Amino acid sequence: MSFSLNEVEATAKKATRGAGYPWGIAEDAGKATRWLCARGQDGCALLAEVLHRFDGAPMAAITPDLRGGAWAAPGGTLCPLMTGTALADHALVARPADLRMGPMAVPRMLLPFAALVATQYDAPVTLTWLGGAAVTEGSSLDLTEEGQIATAPWLRLARGGVAATPRAALSRATPDPAAWDSLNAFAHRTYAPATEESRRKGAGAGTPDRD
Protein backbone atom coordinates (compact mmCIF):
# COMPACT_ATOMS: atom_id res chain seq x y z
CA MET A 1 0.00 0.00 0.00
CA SER A 2 1.07 3.57 -0.60
CA PHE A 3 0.47 6.54 1.65
CA SER A 4 0.53 10.29 1.17
CA LEU A 5 3.46 12.18 2.61
CA ASN A 6 1.06 13.89 5.01
CA GLU A 7 0.05 10.46 6.35
CA VAL A 8 3.70 9.47 6.65
CA GLU A 9 4.64 12.62 8.56
CA ALA A 10 1.68 12.36 10.95
CA THR A 11 2.27 8.68 11.69
CA ALA A 12 6.02 9.14 12.13
CA LYS A 13 5.44 12.05 14.51
CA LYS A 14 2.99 10.13 16.66
CA ALA A 15 5.15 6.98 16.61
CA THR A 16 8.19 8.92 17.81
CA ARG A 17 6.16 10.46 20.61
CA GLY A 18 4.85 6.99 21.49
CA ALA A 19 8.44 5.79 21.77
CA GLY A 20 9.05 8.35 24.51
CA TYR A 21 10.66 11.26 22.65
CA PRO A 22 9.59 14.84 23.42
CA TRP A 23 7.03 16.40 21.08
CA GLY A 24 9.62 18.73 19.54
CA ILE A 25 11.83 15.80 18.56
CA ALA A 26 8.75 13.92 17.35
CA GLU A 27 7.87 16.81 15.02
CA ASP A 28 11.41 16.81 13.64
CA ALA A 29 11.24 13.03 13.16
CA GLY A 30 8.00 13.36 11.21
CA LYS A 31 9.51 15.94 8.87
CA ALA A 32 12.71 13.89 8.50
CA THR A 33 10.77 10.74 7.62
CA ARG A 34 8.74 12.67 5.06
CA TRP A 35 11.92 14.14 3.51
CA LEU A 36 13.44 10.68 3.09
CA CYS A 37 10.30 9.18 1.57
CA ALA A 38 9.98 12.09 -0.86
CA ARG A 39 13.47 11.20 -2.12
CA GLY A 40 12.83 7.53 -2.67
CA GLN A 41 14.16 6.27 0.66
CA ASP A 42 12.11 4.13 3.03
CA GLY A 43 12.11 6.65 5.83
CA CYS A 44 9.45 4.67 7.70
CA ALA A 45 11.70 1.61 7.92
CA LEU A 46 14.64 3.75 9.04
CA LEU A 47 12.58 5.47 11.73
CA ALA A 48 11.14 2.17 12.94
CA GLU A 49 14.69 0.84 13.31
CA VAL A 50 15.69 3.89 15.35
CA LEU A 51 12.65 3.66 17.63
CA HIS A 52 13.18 -0.04 18.31
CA ARG A 53 16.87 0.52 18.92
CA PHE A 54 16.35 3.20 21.57
CA ASP A 55 12.99 2.17 23.00
CA GLY A 56 13.13 2.91 26.72
CA ALA A 57 16.60 4.50 26.61
CA PRO A 58 17.15 7.66 28.69
CA MET A 59 17.28 10.68 26.38
CA ALA A 60 20.42 11.99 28.06
CA ALA A 61 22.28 8.78 27.24
CA ILE A 62 21.68 9.00 23.47
CA THR A 63 22.06 12.78 23.01
CA PRO A 64 25.44 14.10 21.83
CA ASP A 65 27.78 15.82 24.23
CA LEU A 66 28.72 18.98 22.32
CA ARG A 67 31.78 19.75 24.41
CA GLY A 68 35.19 19.02 22.97
CA GLY A 69 35.89 17.72 19.48
CA ALA A 70 33.90 14.83 18.06
CA TRP A 71 30.34 14.44 19.25
CA ALA A 72 29.68 11.29 21.27
CA ALA A 73 26.85 9.89 23.37
CA PRO A 74 27.26 9.36 27.13
CA GLY A 75 25.51 6.01 26.69
CA GLY A 76 27.83 4.88 23.90
CA THR A 77 25.67 5.20 20.75
CA LEU A 78 24.17 8.37 19.32
CA CYS A 79 20.54 8.55 18.28
CA PRO A 80 20.26 10.22 14.84
CA LEU A 81 17.09 12.06 15.89
CA MET A 82 18.66 13.64 18.96
CA THR A 83 21.87 14.29 17.05
CA GLY A 84 20.05 15.78 14.07
CA THR A 85 18.16 18.27 16.20
CA ALA A 86 21.36 19.30 17.98
CA LEU A 87 23.13 19.51 14.63
CA ALA A 88 20.59 21.91 13.19
CA ASP A 89 20.79 24.15 16.25
CA HIS A 90 24.59 23.99 16.43
CA ALA A 91 25.04 24.72 12.73
CA LEU A 92 23.11 27.96 13.04
CA VAL A 93 25.31 29.19 15.86
CA ALA A 94 28.77 27.77 15.23
CA ARG A 95 28.70 27.05 11.46
CA PRO A 96 31.40 24.36 11.69
CA ALA A 97 33.28 23.56 8.48
CA ASP A 98 33.93 20.00 9.58
CA LEU A 99 32.17 18.05 12.31
CA ARG A 100 32.84 14.47 13.41
CA MET A 101 30.56 12.28 15.49
CA GLY A 102 29.87 8.67 16.42
CA PRO A 103 29.21 5.89 16.93
CA MET A 104 25.67 6.42 15.59
CA ALA A 105 22.79 4.06 14.96
CA VAL A 106 21.00 4.12 11.57
CA PRO A 107 23.22 6.79 9.98
CA ARG A 108 20.91 7.38 7.00
CA MET A 109 18.33 8.85 9.38
CA LEU A 110 20.70 11.82 9.77
CA LEU A 111 20.42 12.76 6.07
CA PRO A 112 17.39 15.07 6.38
CA PHE A 113 19.15 17.01 9.13
CA ALA A 114 22.25 17.34 6.94
CA ALA A 115 19.94 18.75 4.27
CA LEU A 116 18.65 21.29 6.78
CA VAL A 117 22.22 22.34 7.56
CA ALA A 118 22.89 22.76 3.83
CA THR A 119 19.85 25.02 3.59
CA GLN A 120 21.14 27.08 6.50
CA TYR A 121 24.57 27.36 4.87
CA ASP A 122 23.05 27.99 1.43
CA ALA A 123 25.66 25.56 0.12
CA PRO A 124 26.04 21.80 -0.33
CA VAL A 125 27.30 19.61 2.49
CA THR A 126 28.76 16.12 2.40
CA LEU A 127 27.99 13.47 5.01
CA THR A 128 30.29 10.44 5.05
CA TRP A 129 30.34 7.32 7.20
CA LEU A 130 31.84 3.85 7.00
CA GLY A 131 30.59 2.47 3.69
CA GLY A 132 28.45 5.46 2.75
CA ALA A 133 28.45 9.05 1.54
CA ALA A 134 25.81 11.60 0.61
CA VAL A 135 25.78 15.11 -0.81
CA THR A 136 22.81 17.43 -0.45
CA GLU A 137 22.10 21.11 -0.91
CA GLY A 138 18.79 20.84 0.87
CA SER A 139 16.36 19.52 -1.70
CA SER A 140 18.44 16.98 -3.61
CA LEU A 141 20.08 13.79 -2.39
CA ASP A 142 23.08 12.09 -4.00
CA LEU A 143 23.56 8.90 -1.94
CA THR A 144 26.17 6.20 -2.32
CA GLU A 145 26.15 3.27 0.07
CA GLU A 146 27.90 -0.09 0.02
CA GLY A 147 25.20 -1.74 2.11
CA GLN A 148 23.13 -0.52 5.01
CA ILE A 149 24.73 -0.75 8.43
CA ALA A 150 22.99 -0.70 11.80
CA THR A 151 25.66 1.39 13.52
CA ALA A 152 28.32 3.63 12.00
CA PRO A 153 31.46 3.89 14.14
CA TRP A 154 32.01 7.42 12.85
CA LEU A 155 30.43 10.11 10.66
CA ARG A 156 31.82 13.33 9.20
CA LEU A 157 29.81 16.33 8.06
CA ALA A 158 31.71 18.82 5.93
CA ARG A 159 30.89 21.80 3.78
CA GLY A 160 31.19 21.38 0.06
CA GLY A 161 30.52 18.68 -2.48
CA VAL A 162 28.78 18.47 -5.82
CA ALA A 163 25.08 17.96 -5.27
CA ALA A 164 22.89 16.08 -7.69
CA THR A 165 20.41 18.00 -9.80
CA PRO A 166 17.21 18.26 -7.77
CA ARG A 167 14.39 16.06 -9.00
CA ALA A 168 10.70 16.44 -8.35
CA ALA A 169 9.88 15.08 -4.91
CA LEU A 170 7.69 12.00 -4.73
CA SER A 171 4.18 12.64 -3.47
CA ARG A 172 3.52 9.19 -2.02
CA ALA A 173 5.48 6.55 -0.12
CA THR A 174 5.32 2.77 -0.17
CA PRO A 175 6.91 1.74 3.14
CA ASP A 176 7.80 -1.78 4.13
CA PRO A 177 4.54 -3.20 5.57
CA ALA A 178 6.23 -4.49 8.72
CA ALA A 179 7.85 -1.09 9.33
CA TRP A 180 4.52 0.69 8.83
CA ASP A 181 2.83 -1.66 11.29
CA SER A 182 5.66 -1.03 13.74
CA LEU A 183 5.20 2.75 13.53
CA ASN A 184 1.49 2.36 14.13
CA ALA A 185 2.19 0.17 17.16
CA PHE A 186 4.40 2.91 18.62
CA ALA A 187 1.78 5.53 17.73
CA HIS A 188 -0.86 3.54 19.58
CA ARG A 189 1.03 4.18 22.80
CA THR A 190 -0.04 7.81 22.63
CA TYR A 191 -3.61 6.73 23.34
CA ALA A 192 -4.66 6.50 26.95
CA PRO A 193 -6.58 3.38 28.05
CA ALA A 194 -10.31 3.74 27.67
CA THR A 195 -12.34 4.38 30.80
CA GLU A 196 -15.84 3.06 31.43
CA GLU A 197 -17.20 6.55 30.79
CA SER A 198 -15.34 6.88 27.46
CA ARG A 199 -16.66 3.50 26.36
CA ARG A 200 -20.22 4.62 27.04
CA LYS A 201 -19.56 7.70 24.90
CA GLY A 202 -18.26 5.51 22.08
CA ALA A 203 -14.58 6.50 22.31
CA GLY A 204 -13.45 3.03 21.32
CA ALA A 205 -10.23 1.44 22.52
CA GLY A 206 -8.70 4.58 23.91
CA THR A 207 -8.48 8.34 23.84
CA PRO A 208 -5.54 10.46 22.68
CA ASP A 209 -2.86 11.23 25.24
CA ARG A 210 -2.68 15.01 25.21
CA ASP A 211 0.30 15.56 27.51
N, C-alpha and C positions, 0 to 999 in steps of 0.2 A: 504493500500500500504506500501511496505517496501522501505527503502532508504539506500544507502551505508553510511558508517560513514564519508566518505569525503563530501558527500552531506549534512549530518547533520551538520558537523563542519562549512562548508561554509555558510549555511543558518543561523545557530545560530550566527555566527560572524556578518553577514550583518544585521540581525534583531536587535542585540544589538546596533550596530552603529546607526541603524534607530531609536532606542528608545532614542538616545541622549548621549550614553556613548562614551568616547574617544576610539580611535581605539585600543589602548593597552588593555583596559578592554574588548573590543569586541573580540579581539584575545583570551584572557584568557577564555571568556565565551564560545567561540566556542570549545576550547579544553575541557573545563569542561563538556559541553553538550555531546560531543563525548565520554568522559570517562564514564559518567553515562549510556549512551545507550549501550556501549560495555559490561557493567556489568548488563544488564537486567533491568535497570531503565528507565523510560520515561523522559529522560533529556529534551526533547523538551517541554513537558508539564510543567516541573518545570521552565524552562527558560521563557516560555510564561507567567507563573504566576508572576515571578519576574518583567518582563518588563511591564506588565499591572499595577502591584502594584506601581511601581515607575515612571511611564510614566510622564514626565514633572517635576519631582522633582529635585531640585538643588543638584548637586553631593556632595557639602559640607555638606548637611543636612543628607545624608544617608551613609557617610563615617565614620568609627570609629575614635574616638579621642583616640590616643594611650597613652596619658598622664594618670598617675595614675594607678589604679588597673584594674578593669574590663573595657573592651572596651564597649563604648556606642556611639550612634549616636546623634549629636546635634539636629537633627530633631525628635528624639524619637524612630525610628525603623531602625536597620541596614539593609543594602542591602548585601546579601551574596556574590555578585560579587565584590563589593568594599571592603568588609571585607576579602574575600578570597585572593585578590591580596595583601592587606596589611599584611595578615597573612603569606603568602609565603615570603615576603620581611623581615618581622619582625623575622620570625623563623630562617632565615639565620644569622641574626645579633645577636639576643638576646638568641636564643635557650631556650625559657621558658619551664619549666617542667610542668607547669599547667597554663592555660590561660582561663579566664572567660570572657564572652561577652553576650550582649543582651540588649533589646529584638531584635530578628532577624526574618525577613520574610523568609518563605520557607527554613527552616533549612537544608533540604536534598541537596540543591544546594551548600552547603559548603563542601560536602563530597569529591569532586575531589581536592579541595585545601588542605584538611586534608591529602589526599593521597600524595600530593606533599610535604607536611611537613614531612611525614613519610619517603619519599625517601631522603629528605635532612638529616634527622636524621639517616638514615639507620637502622631504628627500627620501630616497630608498634606504632601507636598512637590510642587513643580511643576518640571519639567525642560523648558526651552525651547531651541530651536535654530533656525537659519535654515529656515523652512518647516515647523516642527513644534513641538508642545507636548504634554505629557503630565502628568496628575495621578495620583498614587497614594498610598494610605495603607498600602501593604504588600501587600494581597491583591488589590485592584481595580486596573484600568488604564483610564483615560479618555484615549485617544490621538487627536490630530488631526494630520494630516500632509498637506501639499500635494504629495506625491510624494517618494519615497525618494531620498535623496542619498547619494553614496558618502563624501563628506567634509564635515563641518560646520565652517565657519570659526570658529564660537564656540558655546558652550553655557552655560546659566545654570541652576544649581540653587538654588532658594529655598524656604524654609518657606512653608506655606500653600497654599491652593487648595481647591476643592470637588471631592472625589473622587467618582467614580461609585459607585453602590451595588454592592457586591461580588456577583458571580455565581458559581455553582458552577463550579469549575475543570474543564476538560476532562480526560478520563482517557486520551485517545489523541491522537496527532499524525499528520498526513499531510504530511510534508515534501516539498519539491520533489525528485523522484527524482535529478536531477543533483547537488543539494546533499547528499543522503544518501550517494550514491556517493562524493562528494568527502570527506565526513567519514570514511567507511570506508577510503579510500585513505590519509588522514593516520593513522588508527588503526593501519593495517597497519605503519607505520614503527616501532611499539613492539615488533614481533616481530623477534627476532634471526634472522639467516640460519641455516637448518638445517645441522647438521654431519652427517657420515657416520654417527656413532653415533646421533644423534637420528632419522635416517631409518630405521635398523635397528629402533629402538624404536617406530616408527610415529608420530613427532611431526608428520609432515606437512611443510608448507612452511617452518615456522619455530617458534620457541619464544618465549614472552613475554619481553620485556626487563624485568627486575626492578630496574633501577637506580633 
